Amino acid sequence: MRSPANRRTSPTWCGSSQVRTARRCAARCCASTAPWRSAPERGGRAHVTDPSRNVYLDNPDLRWQIEHGTDWERLVPVVENDFRAPDAPASVEEARELYAAVLEEAGRIVAREILPYAHELDTDTPRLEDGEVRYPPRYERILAQLAGADLLGLPVPRELGGMGLPLVVNFAVAELLARADVGLMTRYGFHGGIAIALLLYAALEGSATVREGRIVDTRFREAIEACARGDAWGAMVLTEPDAGSDLAAIRTEARCDEHGRWRLRGEKIFITCGDGEHHLVLARSEPDRPGLDGLSLFYVPRHRTEDGARVRNVEITKLEHKLGHHSSPTVSLLYDDAHAELIGARGEGFRLMLRLMNGARIAVGFEGIGLCEAAYRQALRYASERRSMGRLLREHELIADMLESMDTGIRAMRALAFEAATHVELEQRLTLRLRLEPPSQPAERAALEAQLAHHARRGRDLTPLLKYVASERAVHYSRLNMQIHGGMGYMTETGADKLLRDALVLPIYEGTSQIQALMALKDRLGGVLRDPLGFVRAGVQARLRARTRGGLEASLWEAERIAAAAIEHVLWRILGAKLRRSWSGRLDAKGLLERFEARFRRLWSDWDARRDFAFGLLHAERLTRILADLETARVLVRQARRAPEREELAERFLRRALPRMRAELGHVTSTELDPERIVAALTPASPTNHDRQESPA
């Protein structure tokens, strides 16, 4: 067989009418070069031919979320401090008009200035020269256009050089950018994201001043304003050679001298946009306190001034060569007595970094949705023009099923993403208000604190689910796109390979899918253990209503029933195993009551996370997929209750979700999956026969 390279110049290959047709379809339908081409409407989407070539205007579902799906009546007054500032919108309606105008401008820039050059961004990449990352001219021009449109500082307060828009709008722009190039979207996120994190940290530590709803001073003012202008950006600096998901293993040293000056020493790797100027670094400041409690958070500028000259404070030692995300530099960093500033208190670094990580994980959710959107549109265009066996590809049942599952999944994920983003934003905004301008009346303060607790809890519930499902489906949908293209999808000219390569890192960075699953498991089981009677009542109610209700409501209650059954089974297995271990051994008659009480107390107090929760850990991802489907169904059904045009989407989603959830429940309740057996099978006590055969004599 000839190689693909040889086949391109082969007369037989080039003369094939099928190949010529496939290449014509691929050239016409490649989303990275012709995003504005029209295609037949399917599943409620209107693929319009818009002369303005706008990736916001051509997405009816995204526009619906902005125009109808987001609770602006609740969100805008919090964002705009009850419209007190003279440069604030005068009303919710005026604010909504502003947000739509910003998104329309972002959509225009993405369609005209980024999407047509996605292949160039993938191939003409940043390089490391003389210790600095240098960007190609196209990349620099695009960033200049984003900065010129004030898009890089969208969420930054207006008094600090930004536009003061909601994070929800910022995330929506991130989706538009990710549809064109995820590497560029990543850089975009490290402007406004780092700026907002610095502002939040200043508020939490008490180094920000507010007057009449406006920030008049803050410790990080220069850095925030530079990020908003586009002159600088930042980076989250966590990973080390021996500390990836396990942040407790971080070894980078932070030392404070007798003058209160901090210096950092250590190596960090795989740092996205680590060439940015403003680093937020986790380092070990308390060597006598192992684990997460010994970590502190530091602000580290990559350059500093010494004797009037600008010198490097942090060295870039390597620019990684990655499978995807080629336009985004990923670097290794060396902190060799780097000057640093402590943020907050010593030992609370992990807690502070979690605030930044949660926002970053929401951003990855929108990133995954944007990539899924690109994959779906590319697949649909090709399937709408390519014929096989006498029919268009999209008219074949197998292909039609793939396309509808992608369309349904994307729109459902987007609903979940806006729900999660709204809760995370309200938590952040209310935190700032309570820190910077707490109400004078105790009742009002208590009400705000109750709201804050609610949004914090819901944001924590939804964030790992969104990050998990959007990341995993980005890989799956880009894979389906390649499959629908067939052999042409394997050729680089279609761009299908770029989408798949770019998607593969999403389940890895900003917390792996497995970390998200463990977080979801911990929070859900913890919630049940705090209110077991409430959980039991909810489970009984779900079983009853799943049988007595009809239509969409019955389907939602069936989803509730499945999720409750899965959690219940996991809990019973955990408690059963714990009970057997706690009561192993004989109980002598003497002191029987005292020993009984002691063992009962130990049952509830002496928990080993790895040993006692092994069954839950085994099924963490399955439970996460069930919970993600449930939370998505809740959002879609709520939308359908007040907007009849959303009923069809909710029904389509539940028709696909319920069989998935039942299958996952079947895996969870299977007695064949035993965590101790699985681990033991992979941990041989002695060399295997294969090892002995391969060893030299």
N, C-alpha and C positions, 0 to 999 in steps of 0.2 A: 504493500500500500504506500502511495506517495504521501509525503507530509503535507499539511495544509498549506505551507509556504510554496511548495512545488505545485500544488493543485491550482493556485491562483494564476499561474502563468501557463498552465497546461491547456492546449487547445480543446481537449475533451471537457475539462472543467469549465472553462470560460464559454464554451459553446453550448452548455446545457441550458435549455430554456427554463427548467425549474430553478436552476441556480440564478440565472439572470433575473427571474421574477422575484426570487427571495431577496436578492440584493437590492432590487428597485424598491421593494416594500420596506426593507430595513432602512434604506437611505431616506425614504419619505417619512418613515415613522419614528426615527430615532429621536427620542424626547430631548436629548441633550443638545440637539442642533435645531430642532423645529418644534418648540413647545406649543406654538400657537396653532398648529394644524388641527383642523376640525376632525371629529370622529363621531360615529353614530352614538346617540344617547343610549345609556344603559343604566339600569338600577337607580333611576332618579337623578343621574348626573347630566348636566347640560354641557357638553364639550363644545363650547362656542368658538367661532372664528372672530377674534377681537382684533381690529386693526391696531389697537394700542399695544397688543402683545403683553398682556398683564397676567401674571400667575396668581394674583389675588382675585381679579375679576372673573377668571375662568374657573374658579373653584366654588361652586354654589354651597357646598357643605361647610367650608371654612367661613364663608360669608354668613351663613345661617348662624353659626356659633357666635360670631361677632355681633350680628344684628338682633338675634333672638335668644341664643343659648346662654349668654353670660348675664349674670345678675348685676347689671351696672347700677341699678338703684341702690344696692347695698355697697358695691365696691367703690364707685366714683366718689361719694362724699368722704370716704376714708382716705382715698388717694389724694384728693384735693383739699384735705383739711377743712371740710365744710365750706369750700369756695371762699375762704377768707383772703387769699392772696390777690393782689390787683391784677396779676398776669394769669390767673387761673380761669378756666372756663366758667361761665356764669351759671351753668345748669348741667344736669346730667345729659340732656339732649345735645347741648353744645359740645360737651366732652365726647359723646359718641360720634358726632360728626367729625371732630378732630381725629379720633382714633381711626375711623374709616378712611379719612384722607391720607393719613400716614401709611396705612397698610396698602392703599392703592398706589402710592408713590413707591413704596418698597417693592410691590409686585411689578411695577413698570421697570425698575432698575434691574431686578432679578431676571426678568424675561429678556430685556434688551442687552444688558451688559454682562451677564454672568452665564446664563444657560447656553448661549451660543458658543461659549468658550470653555465649556466644561472639560472637553478633551485636552485643550491647551493647559488648563489648570492641573490636569492629571499628569501631564508629561513634562511640562516646563516647570520645574519644582524648585523650592528654596535650596540653598547650598550654604555650607559653612566655610567662611573665608576669614582667616586671621582672627579666629575666636568669636566672630559675629555671624548671625544668620542673615543672608542676603536674599531678597525676594525678586522674582521675575517682574519685568515692567508691567505686564498685564495685571498681575496681582496687586501691585502698588496702585495702579489706576483705579481698580475696583474699590479698594479700601478708601481711596481719596473721594470717590463718588459717594460711598456710604457715609463718610464723615461730612462731606459737603451737604448731604441731605439731613444731617443731624440724627442719623439712625444709630450711630454707635453709642450715643448717650441717652437712649430712649427712657430708661427707668430712673435716670439720675435727676434729682430735684433741679428745678429751673435755676434756683439761686446758686447752684454749684455747676452750672454750665450745661445741664442736660435739658430734656424736654419734659421731665416730670410725668411721664406716662405710666400706666399700670404695667406691672411685670407680665400680665396676661397678654398685652399687646406686644411686648418684647418677645415673648415666647412664640407668638403667631408669626412675627417676622422671622424668627429662627426657623420655623417650619418652611417658610417660603425660600429661605436661603438653602436649607438642606435639600430641597427638591432640586436645586441646581448643583450644589457642591458642598458636601458635608464638612470638608476641611475648612473652607471659607467660613461656614457657619460657626465652626468651633472658635475661630479667631474672633468673630463678631461677639460671641458669648463672653469672652474674656475681657471685653471693654466694660460693658454695663454690669456684668456679673461681679467682677472684682470691685468695681466702684461702689456698688450697693453693699457688698460684704464689708468693705472698709467703713462705710457709713454706719452700718448696723453694729459693728464692733465698737466704734467710737461711742455710740449711744449706750451700749451695754456697759462699757467701762466708765461712762460719765464724762467723756472728753468731747462732747458735742454740746453746743449752745443753741437754743431756739428762742425766737422772739416773735410773737404773733403768728405762729404757725410756720415760720420760715427759719431755716438753719442759717445762723449768722457766723458760726465758726465751728470748725471741727479739726481734730488732730491731723487727719489725712486729707485736708482740703486740696493741696496741690496735686496729690496723686489722683484723687477723684476727678478733678477738673481736667487733668491731662487725659485720663481714660475717656471721659465724655467727649472731648474734642477730637479724639482719634490720634493724638500725639503719642500715646503710650497705651499699654495693656498690661495685664497681669497673668499670674499662673497659680494654680493650686499645686503645692510641692509636697508630696507625701511619699511616693514609692521609693524603696531602696532595694539594693540587690537581694537582701534577705527579708524584706518586708513589703509584701504586696497587699493582699487582702488582710493579712494579719498585721494591722498597724501597731499592735502591742509590741511587735518585734523591732520597731524603729530604734536605730542606734545613733543617728546623727546627734552630736553633743552640742548642748547649749550651755555656755559658761558665763557667769556674771563676775566681773572683776570688782575690786574694792571701791571703784568709783560708780558702780551701778551700770556699767556698760556691758552689753551682751555681745558674745562672739559665738559663731556657729562653725562647727567642723564636721564634715561628713560628705557623703556622696549620695545623690538622688538620681534615679533613672526613669526613663519613659515619661518624661514630663511634657505634657501637651502645651504648646506655645510657651515653653520655658525660656524662650529668648525675650519674653516680655520684661518690662522694667520693674514691675511691682509683684514681688513674690510673697505668698502666704505659706509659711513653712511650719510643718510639725517637727519638733525636735525634742530630745530628752533633756530636760532641765533638772530632773530630780533622779540622779543615778541610784539613790537608795530606795526608790519606789518603782518596782517593776510593773510592767503592763501599761495600760492606758493612763493610769493615774499619774505617771511620771512624765507625761508629755505636756508641753506648753506650745502656744501658737506665737509665731514671730512674723513681723513685717520686715522683709529684707529687700532693699533696693538692689538691683543688679549692678548699678554703678554708684559711686560716691565721689565726693569732691575731696581732694587731698592736695594741700599746698596750692590751691587755686586751679588745679587740673582735675579733669574728669577721668577717673580710673575705674577699673573693673572691681566690683565687690564680690562677684560670683563668676566663675569660669564655666563656659560651655565646652565640654570635653568631647562631645560626640553628637552628631546628627544621625538619628536612626533612619534606616532604609526599610520602609514598611510595605506591607502588602497593599494597603489602601490609604485613604486620607493623605494623598501625596502633597496636596497644597498646604497642609498644616504641619509645621515642624514639630517633631518630637525629639527631645534632647536629653542628654545626661548632663548633670550639673555638679560642680565641685565647690563646696563651701570650705574654704581654707582660712579660718579665723575671720569669716565674713561678719561685717558689722550688722547688727540686728536690733530690733526694737520689740520688746515684749508686748503682746496684746492681751489685755485682761489680766487675770491672776495666774500665778504659777500653778501648773498642774491641771488647768481646765482647758488645755489645748484641744483635746479630742471633742469635748462638748461644743466648743466654739466652731471647730472645723465642720462638725455635723451640720450646722446651720448653712454653711456654704455648700456642702455636699448635697443636701436635700434639694436646694435650688438647681444645682448642676444636674441632678438626676431627673428633675422635671424637664430641664432643657434637653437632655438626651432622649426623653420620651417624645418631645416635639421633633427632634432630629430624626428619630426613627420613623415618625409619621411622614415627614417630608420625603424621606428616602422611599418609603412604601408607596407614596403618591407617585413619585417618578417611575418606579418599577411598574405600577399598575397602568399608568398612562402609556408607557412604552409598549407593554404587552398588549393592551387593548388596541392601540393603533396598528400594530403589526397584525394582530388577529382579525382586524377589520378590513385588511387589504390583501392578505395572503390567502390563497385558495389551496385546498388540498382535498382530493377525492371528490371533486365536483362542488365543494361548499367552501365558504369562508371558514377560517379556523374558528372564529367565535360562534359559528353555527353548529360545531361539534359539541356534543353534550359534555364530554370530559373537559374541554377547554372552557366552555361556558361556565361550568361549575367552578373551575379555578378562578376565572375572572370575577364571578359574583362573590366568591368567598373573599377575594382581595378587596373588592369594593366595599362589601359589608364590614369587613374587619377594620379597614382604614377609617371609615366614618364612625364606627363604634369606638375605636381607640381615641379618635379626636374628641368625642364627647367626654370620655373618661379623662383625657388630658386637660381639658378646660375646667372640669370639675376639680381635679387635683390642684391645678395652678391657682384657681380662685381661693381655695382654702390656704395654700401656702402663702399666697400674697396677703390675705387678710391677717394671718398669723404674724407676718413680718411687719405689716403696717401698724397693727394694734400694739405690737411690742415696742415699736418706735414711739408711738403716741404715749404709752404708759411710762416709758422711760424719759422722754423729753418734755412732755406736757401732760402730766397726770392730772385727771380731774380733781377739783378741790372737794367735791361732794363725795362722801364715802359710798353712797348708793350708786352713783354714776361710775365710780371707779370699780366697784364690785361687778357691775353689769359688764363693763369692758373686759374685766379679768375673766368672767364667765365665757364671754364670746371668744376671747383669746384661747382659753383652754379647749373649747369646742373645735375651733379651726386647727389648732395644733394637733389635736387627736386625729381629726379627719385627714389632715395633710400627711400625718405619719402613717395612717392606714393606707392611703392611696398612692403615695410616692413610690414605694417599692413595687407595687403592682403595675403601675404605669411603666416604670423603667424596665421591668421584666418583660412585659408583654410587647411593648413597642420594639425593644431590642431583638427579641426572638423572632418576631414577625417580620422585621426588616430583613433578616437573613432569609427567612422562609419565602417571603414575597419576591425578593430579588432572585432567589433560586427559581421560583415559578416563572418569573419573567424570562429567564434564560431558557427554561424548558419549553415555554410557548414559542420562543424564537427557533427552537430546534438547533440545527447545526449553525445557523447564522448567529445564534446567541453566544456561541463559543468563539466567534470571531470578534476581534477587538473593535472592528469598525462600527458595530452596533451600539456600543456603550453599555451593553448588558453586563459585561464583565466588571466594569467600573463600579456599578451599583452593588454587585455581589461582593467585590473586594472591600468597598467602603463599609458595607453592612457588618462584616464579620467581627469588627472590633466592638460594636455596640454592646453585645452581651458580656464584654470583658471590662471595658474601662468605666470609670466612675462607680465602681462597685459591681462585681460580676453578677450574673443572673443568680448564681447560687447564694451569694451574700444577700441579694434582695429577697430570695425565698426564705432564708433563715430569719431575716428581719420580720417578714410578714408572719411567719410561723410563731416567732416569739411574741409579737404584739397580740395576735389573735388568741393564742392560748393564755397569755397573761390576762387579757380582758375577760375570758371565760372564768378563769380561776378567781378573779376579783368579784365576779357576780355570777356564781354557778346557777343560782335559782332563776335569774333573769335569762340565762342561756337556755335552761330547760324549758321555761315558759315559751320562749321564742321558737324553739324547735317544735314543740307541740302545736303552736299556732300555725307554723309553716305547713306541717303535715295536714292539719285540718283544712286550711284554706286552699291548699293545692288540690284537695278533693272537692271542695264546695264552690270555689269560684270558677268563672268562665273566662274564655278569651285570653287576652294579654295578661291580665292579672293572675290567672291560674298558672300561666307559664312562669311568671316571676316568682310566685310562691313555690313552684316546683324547684326553681333554682335555689331559693332559700332553703328548701328542705334538703336538697342534695348537699349544700355547703354545711348545714348543721349536722347532717349524718356523718360527713367526713371528719369534721372537727370532733364530734362525739366519739367516733371510733378511735381516732388518734389518742384522745384523752384517756379513754378506757384502757387502751393498750399500755400507755405510759403508767397509769396508776396501778394497773395489774402487775406489771413488771416490778414496780417500786414496792408494792405490797409483798410480793413473793420474796424480794431481797430483804425487806425489813423484818419479815416474820420467819425467816429461815432459822433453823435451829430449834431446839426443844425448850419448852417453858416448864421449869420445875414448879411443883405445887407451892413451895415456899416462896413467899413474896410474889405470887402470881399477879395480883392486882397491880402492884407497883411496876413490875416488869411490863405488863400490858400497857399501862399508861405511858411508860417511857418509850416503848416501841411506837405507840400511836403518835406521840409527839414528834418522834424522829421521822415518821412517815411524811409529815407535812413540813418539817423544817430543814431536814438534812438532804438537800438536793444536789446531785452531781449532774451538770448540764450535759456532758457527753454520754455518761452511762445511762442516766434515767430518761433522757429525752431521745434516745437512739432511734426509736420507732418514728417519732415525729421528724427527726432530722432526715431519715431515709425518705420520707414522703413530703418533704418541704416543698419541692418544686411542683408536685402534683396538687398539693393543697393551694399553692400560690396560683396555679392556673385556674382552679375552681373559684377561688376568691376574686380573681381578676374578671372572670366571666360574670360572677354575681354582681360585683360593684358596677360593671359596665351596664348590665341589665337594669339595675336600679336607676342609673342616670337616664338611660334611654326611655324607660317606662315613665319616669317623671316628666321627661320632655314630651312624650306622647300624650300625657294627660292634659297638658295645657296647649299643645300644638298638634292638631290632628294630622298635619303633613308629616309628622315624625312616626306615626303608628306603623307604617309599612317597614321602615328601617328597624324599629324595635322588634317587630314580628320576624323579620328576616334574621336578625341577630339571634333571637332566642331559638328559632328553628335549628340553627347551626350549633348554638352553645349548649343546649340541653343534652344532646347525644354525647358531646365532648365531656361534659361534666359527669354524666353517668359512667362513662368509660373510666375517667379518672377515679371516681368513687370505687369502681370495681377493683382497680389496682390497689387503692388504699386498704380496702377490706380483705384483700387476698391473703390467705394464711401462708402462701408460698414464699412471700417476701419477708425474710427474717434478717434484721440488720446484723445480728451477731454472726449468723452463718455466712453472710456475704463478706463481712470484714475478715472473718477467720479464713475463708477460702482464698483470700488474696494475701494472707500473712502466714506463709509456710514456716513451720518450726525448724525445718532442715532443708538443705538444698534439694531442688526438684531433680527428677531424673534427667530433664533436659540440661539443667546446670551441670550435673555430673558428666553427662556425655560430652558437653562442650569444653570442659576443663582439660587443660593439657595434662598428660600423664606424668 
